[in-house]
Amino acid sequence: MTVLVIAEHDNASIKPATLNTVTAAAQCGGDVHVLIAGHNAGEAAKAAAAIAGVAKVIHADAPGFEHGLAENVAAQVLAIAGDYSHILFPATASGKNVAPRVAATLDVGQLSDITKVISADTFERPIYAGNAIATVQSTDAKHVVTVRTTGFDPAAATGGSAAVEAATAALGDGKSEFKGSEIAKNDRPELTAAKIIVSGGRALGSSEKFNEVMTPLADKLGAAIGASRAAVDAGYAPNDLQVGQTGKIVAPQLYIAAGISGAIQHLAGMKDSKVIVAINKDPEAPIFSVADYGLEADLFAAVPELVRILP
């Protein structure tokens, strides 16, 4: 039994989600291979070969892979799928774009968002916004799986010495092409990879207050900024900051929730955080039920005071 991990990378380095997926792959049993489908991605292939626990790196290089178009990556995965019992993707926007195409073409069911490997064919995944955990078993000959990265510790990025094997590029039918991208520049850590996150909710009242209160705290802690769905819907923060079931799933070392009531859909996105601090003036706020530390206070007084006393 051999497991294939579809790496996420920028053609020069491996993205953190890949390391968590390698850990999940190792728990499935058998050797772990990693696919690097990219353009001029030799450095990414070298980085993949250095990951602890990886037995082989398959490097497919072609201009069509440069921007990770789902049609092309799926075609490459399918070209080598016959050698593998399991094909694992990180449960990111990219992985969720490619995995269903692979599963449908192979005519197998997809196992989505797993958080635990019980055996080679049995997994756990959250349902009902994380309020219940389902145990799912697949009898398919091949298992196409997306991995919720917060459920697995990252594999060590160094210490491995896998062989890198070149593969013939297999591209899609050419019906899609990359036209361009508009990427927001941000000096802060990426939300899903940040070790510290400070999040604001609807109680902040306006985008001006959101920035006025949350930005100094994030600056002091070197943290990423998040927001509840209510804050995003009200226009206080952009969509890409939303944490929750319909936003981003995070599990930082420290999560500070200011003015967030703790609706189920928000808790589903952050309750795996190692330490949760809640600041809310409502003693009945559901966020206190998952918080390690709760401060019943007005955030407009508490957060600036916290900023003042932090070194």
Secondary structure, 3 states (H helix, E strand, C coil): CEEEEECCECCCCECHHHHHHHHHHHHHCCEEEEEEEECCCHHHHHHHHCCCCCCEEEEEECHHHCCCCHHHHHHHHHHHHHHCCEEEEECCHHHHHHHHHHHHHHCCCEEEEECEEEECCEEEEEECCCCEEEEEECCCCCEEEEECHHHCCCCCCCCCCCEEEEECCCCCCCCCCCCCCCCCCCCCCCHHHCCEEEEECHHHCCHHHHHHHHHHHHHHHCCEEEECHHHHHCCCCCHHHEECCCCECCCCCEEEEECCCCCHHHHHHHCCCCEEEEECCCCCCHHHHCCCEEECCCHHHHHHHHHHHCC
